[in-house]
Structures are given as structure tokens and as C-alpha cells.
């Protein structure tokens, strides 16, 4: 059975005062979500103890943290500068400690960098894999999983398809490094929304559900019913995070997207 979480892209403390944020988290729970996916900033914009309290009081969990924001601060796994790569490894190791605290996974995508960072994809992948091995050496003993997000070629320079991500995972060779899928990126990079899910099978560790236009689920052209059925086929029991980043306020995005997913589920009965 798939569990649903809602991705909050903005920093929680930017969404209003404490009372407003707590009401929002409560509303997300009322919509039927079990968790919230958040961006992980270090140093944190909100004390972790406060975040634990707010999320716990709402009856939610944080199944996953996004790490890509650190790229804008000069961190990059494919950088030809060894010092930059080392700082990126150290940053991800600190993220692992936070993930351990919250029982979360870490999503790595944007930190792989662009072709402007390294034009040669083989050199880039050698560096990415080498950095990830160092991170996984710290993640494995703590029981923390890291997933590599296949991000489309307009946003990331490497490992854009699910197949490429699976090859990177195999290259690193850690049982705690796993593939994930994101429907908006699959819509660009793949010929099928379902075959990559079936190809991942039991290795699949995380899912992003995002419409073709980034708006409310059902307002684009993606067939989410087939995606949900593919997840059922592989007996996926992890989280699928709803991602809406355009043309909708948070409350509308959370409520209407969940209603749409319920309809998709009932259509498949």
C-alpha cells in the first residue's frame, strides 16, 4: 500500500506565524496525508526540536528531505574542484545525521550538477559515484537510505533517466542507495510512465507525483491511474509525495490533489 505525503517547497517558518503553520500541518493531515516532504537547509531555518514538535502534534511524519537547495550555495558532486566535492560530501553526511533523527530518507538530484560543471559525463559520474560511496559509508551504519532522483536534462546534467539512476546505484554498490521516480521528469525523459516503475521493482524507494505542468494533479495530461496501478504491481509500500509548484495555493494543492488521487484509486477498483 502506497503512503502519501505532501511536499512543502517553502521553508515552514516563511508560511506565517507558529499558529498558522500548525494549522496548515493539521489541515494536511485532515486531507489524508501521512507525511510532509521538506527541503533540508543547514544550518536549519527552524530548530529541529520545534520541527519535531509541530509535525508530531499534527500526527505527521517527515518521510523524506530534499537536498538540492545546497547546489545554489556552491556544492556539487560532479565539480572538478576536489575541495567543492569534499564540502558536498561533508554536507550530505550532516544531512544523514538529520535524516537519522527524523527517520527520513534523503533525496539527491540537483546536487549532481550540470554539464557546465563538468562537460564529460563519464568524469562526472566517476566523481558522483566516488562522493556517494563516501556518504554511504556514513549512512549505512546509521540505517539511513538515500535515493537518487532522475531529474530531466533541463535541470540536471547527469542521470536523467530511471535507467541511468539504476546504473549509478549499481556502480556505487550500497544497499542503502536506491532509485526513485518523479512523474514530471519521467514525462520528459521516458517513453513510459509505468515501465520504469516496473523495472525498479522492489528497489524503488521513493516517488514524486507531479503533473506535467507542475499544477494540480489532474490539470495536465499524465495518467496517474496507471502510475498507481504500477506501484501496486510491484507491491510498493513506501511514500509518494505530491508535488505542486505552480498555479495553486498550498491548501488547494493538498486538498484537491488528494481528492484526485482518491478518484484515481476508485477508478482502478
C-alpha positions as CSV (number, residue, x, y, z in Angstrom):
1,X,0.0,0.0,0.0
2,X,1.3,3.4,-1.0
3,X,1.5,6.1,1.7
4,X,1.0,9.7,0.7
5,X,3.0,12.8,1.8
6,X,2.7,16.4,0.6
7,X,5.8,18.3,-0.5
8,X,6.1,21.8,1.1
9,X,8.7,23.6,-1.0
10,X,8.9,26.8,1.1
11,X,10.5,26.9,4.5
12,X,7.9,26.3,7.1
13,X,8.7,29.5,9.0
14,X,8.1,31.5,5.9
15,X,4.5,30.5,5.7
16,X,3.2,32.5,8.6
17,X,3.4,32.6,12.4
18,X,3.6,29.4,14.5
19,X,-0.2,29.1,14.8
20,X,-0.7,29.4,11.1
21,X,2.0,26.8,10.3
22,X,0.5,24.4,12.9
23,X,-3.0,24.9,11.4
24,X,-1.5,24.1,7.9
25,X,0.1,20.9,9.1
26,X,-3.1,19.9,10.8
27,X,-5.0,20.6,7.5
28,X,-2.6,18.4,5.5
29,X,-3.3,15.6,8.0
30,X,-7.0,16.1,7.6
31,X,-6.7,15.9,3.8
32,X,-5.4,12.3,4.3
33,X,-1.7,12.6,4.0
34,X,0.6,10.8,6.4
35,X,3.6,12.9,6.0
36,X,5.3,16.1,4.6
37,X,8.3,16.3,2.5
38,X,10.6,19.3,3.2
39,X,13.7,21.0,1.9
40,X,16.6,20.4,4.3
41,X,18.6,23.6,4.9
42,X,21.8,23.5,7.0
43,X,22.1,25.4,9.2
44,X,18.3,24.9,9.7
45,X,15.9,27.8,9.3
46,X,13.8,26.3,12.1
47,X,15.1,24.5,15.2
48,X,14.8,20.7,14.7
49,X,13.2,20.4,18.1
50,X,10.4,22.8,17.0
51,X,10.0,21.0,13.7
52,X,9.7,17.7,15.6
53,X,7.0,19.1,17.8
54,X,5.0,20.7,15.1
55,X,5.0,17.7,12.8
56,X,4.4,15.3,15.7
57,X,1.5,17.3,17.1
58,X,-0.2,17.2,13.6
59,X,0.2,13.4,13.6
60,X,2.5,13.5,10.5
61,X,6.0,12.2,9.8
62,X,8.8,13.5,7.5
63,X,9.5,10.6,5.2
64,X,11.9,12.5,3.1
65,X,14.1,15.6,2.9
66,X,15.2,17.3,-0.3
67,X,18.9,18.3,-0.5
68,X,19.0,20.2,-3.8
69,X,19.0,23.7,-2.4
70,X,22.6,23.3,-1.4
71,X,23.6,23.5,-5.1
72,X,22.8,27.2,-5.2
73,X,25.3,27.6,-2.3
74,X,28.2,26.2,-4.4
75,X,28.0,22.5,-3.6
76,X,28.2,20.0,-6.4
77,X,29.0,16.3,-6.6
78,X,30.5,16.5,-10.1
79,X,32.6,19.5,-9.6
80,X,36.2,19.3,-11.0
81,X,37.3,21.0,-7.8
82,X,38.1,18.4,-5.2
83,X,37.5,20.9,-2.3
84,X,34.0,21.5,-3.6
85,X,33.3,17.8,-3.8
86,X,34.6,17.3,-0.3
87,X,32.4,20.0,1.1
88,X,29.4,18.5,-0.6
89,X,30.2,15.1,0.9
90,X,30.5,16.7,4.4
91,X,27.2,18.5,3.9
92,X,25.4,15.3,2.9
93,X,27.0,13.5,5.9
94,X,25.4,16.2,8.1
95,X,22.1,15.7,6.3
96,X,22.4,12.0,7.1
97,X,22.5,12.8,10.8
98,X,19.3,14.9,10.5
99,X,17.6,12.1,8.4
100,X,18.5,9.6,11.2
101,X,16.9,11.9,13.8
102,X,13.6,12.1,11.8
103,X,13.6,8.5,10.4
104,X,13.7,10.0,6.9
105,X,15.4,9.4,3.6
106,X,17.4,11.9,1.7
107,X,16.6,12.8,-1.9
108,X,19.7,13.7,-4.0
109,X,19.2,15.1,-7.5
110,X,20.2,18.7,-8.2
111,X,23.5,18.2,-6.3
112,X,24.8,16.1,-9.2
113,X,25.3,19.4,-11.1
114,X,25.1,20.5,-14.7
115,X,27.2,19.9,-17.8
116,X,28.6,23.4,-17.2
117,X,30.1,21.9,-14.0
118,X,31.7,19.0,-15.9
119,X,31.1,18.6,-19.7
120,X,32.3,15.0,-19.7
121,X,29.5,12.7,-18.3
122,X,31.9,9.8,-17.6
123,X,34.2,12.0,-15.5
124,X,31.1,13.5,-13.8
125,X,29.7,10.1,-12.9
126,X,33.0,8.9,-11.6
127,X,33.1,11.8,-9.2
128,X,29.4,11.5,-8.3
129,X,29.8,7.8,-7.6
130,X,33.0,8.4,-5.6
131,X,31.4,11.1,-3.4
132,X,28.3,8.9,-2.9
133,X,30.4,6.0,-1.7
134,X,31.9,8.2,1.0
135,X,28.4,9.4,2.1
136,X,27.0,5.9,2.1
137,X,29.9,4.7,4.3
138,X,28.3,7.0,6.9
139,X,24.7,6.4,6.0
140,X,24.7,2.6,6.1
141,X,25.8,2.2,9.8
142,X,23.0,4.7,10.7
143,X,20.4,2.9,8.7
144,X,19.7,5.9,6.5
145,X,18.6,5.4,2.9
146,X,19.5,7.9,0.2
147,X,17.6,8.0,-3.1
148,X,18.8,9.4,-6.4
149,X,16.1,11.4,-8.2
150,X,16.2,11.1,-12.1
151,X,15.8,14.8,-12.9
152,X,15.2,15.9,-16.5
153,X,18.1,17.1,-18.7
154,X,16.9,20.7,-18.5
155,X,17.5,20.8,-14.7
156,X,20.4,18.4,-14.1
157,X,23.3,17.4,-16.3
158,X,23.5,13.7,-15.4
159,X,21.5,10.5,-14.7
160,X,18.3,12.0,-16.1
161,X,16.5,8.7,-16.8
162,X,15.5,6.0,-14.3
163,X,17.8,3.5,-16.1
164,X,20.8,5.8,-15.7
165,X,20.0,6.2,-12.0
166,X,19.7,2.5,-11.5
167,X,23.1,2.1,-13.2
168,X,24.6,4.7,-10.8
169,X,23.1,2.9,-7.8
170,X,24.7,-0.3,-9.0
171,X,28.0,1.4,-9.6
172,X,28.1,2.8,-6.0
173,X,27.1,-0.6,-4.6
174,X,25.4,0.3,-1.4
175,X,22.2,-1.4,-0.3
176,X,21.1,1.9,1.3
177,X,21.4,3.8,-2.0
178,X,18.2,3.3,-4.1
179,X,16.4,4.7,-7.1
180,X,13.2,6.8,-7.1
181,X,10.9,8.1,-9.8
182,X,9.2,11.5,-10.4
183,X,6.4,11.6,-12.9
184,X,7.1,15.1,-14.2
185,X,10.7,14.1,-15.0
186,X,9.6,10.8,-16.5
187,X,7.2,12.7,-18.7
188,X,10.2,14.3,-20.3
189,X,12.9,11.6,-20.2
190,X,11.0,8.3,-20.6
191,X,8.7,6.7,-23.2
192,X,6.5,5.2,-20.5
193,X,5.3,6.3,-17.0
194,X,4.9,2.7,-15.8
195,X,7.8,0.6,-17.3
196,X,10.5,2.4,-15.2
197,X,8.5,1.7,-12.1
198,X,8.2,-2.0,-13.1
199,X,11.9,-2.1,-13.9
200,X,12.8,-0.7,-10.5
201,X,10.6,-3.3,-8.8
202,X,11.4,-3.8,-5.1
203,X,14.4,-1.5,-5.3
204,X,12.1,1.5,-5.7
205,X,12.4,3.6,-2.5
206,X,10.5,6.9,-3.2
207,X,8.1,8.5,-5.6
208,X,7.2,12.1,-6.5
209,X,3.7,12.6,-8.1
210,X,3.8,15.8,-10.1
211,X,1.6,16.8,-13.0
212,X,3.0,17.5,-16.5
213,X,2.6,21.3,-15.9
214,X,3.5,21.3,-12.2
215,X,0.0,22.3,-11.3
216,X,-2.8,20.4,-9.5
217,X,-2.9,16.7,-10.2
218,X,-5.4,16.1,-13.0
219,X,-4.9,19.5,-14.6
220,X,-2.3,18.2,-17.1
221,X,-2.1,15.1,-19.3
222,X,-0.4,12.5,-17.1
223,X,-2.2,9.2,-16.4
224,X,-1.8,8.9,-12.6
225,X,-4.1,5.9,-12.5
226,X,-1.6,3.9,-14.5
227,X,1.2,5.0,-12.2
228,X,-0.7,4.0,-9.1
229,X,-1.5,0.6,-10.6
230,X,2.1,0.1,-11.5
231,X,3.1,0.8,-7.9
232,X,0.5,-1.8,-6.8
233,X,2.0,-4.3,-9.2
234,X,5.4,-4.1,-7.5
235,X,3.8,-4.1,-4.0
236,X,5.2,-0.6,-3.3
237,X,4.8,0.3,0.4
238,X,6.8,3.5,0.6
239,X,5.8,7.1,0.3
240,X,4.6,9.0,-2.7
241,X,4.9,12.8,-2.3
242,X,2.5,15.1,-4.1
243,X,4.4,17.9,-5.7
244,X,2.6,21.0,-6.8
245,X,4.7,24.1,-7.6
246,X,2.5,26.2,-9.9
247,X,-0.9,27.8,-10.1
248,X,-2.2,26.7,-6.7
249,X,-2.1,27.7,-3.1
250,X,-0.8,25.1,-0.6
251,X,-4.2,24.3,0.9
252,X,-5.9,23.9,-2.5
253,X,-3.0,21.9,-3.8
254,X,-3.1,19.5,-0.8
255,X,-6.9,19.0,-0.8
256,X,-7.7,18.8,-4.5
257,X,-4.7,16.6,-5.3
258,X,-5.7,14.1,-2.6
259,X,-9.3,14.1,-3.9
260,X,-7.9,13.4,-7.4
261,X,-5.8,10.5,-6.1
262,X,-8.7,9.0,-4.3
263,X,-10.7,9.2,-7.6
264,X,-7.8,7.5,-9.4
265,X,-7.8,4.7,-6.9
266,X,-11.6,4.2,-7.1
267,X,-11.4,4.1,-10.9
268,X,-9.0,1.2,-10.6
269,X,-11.2,-0.9,-8.3
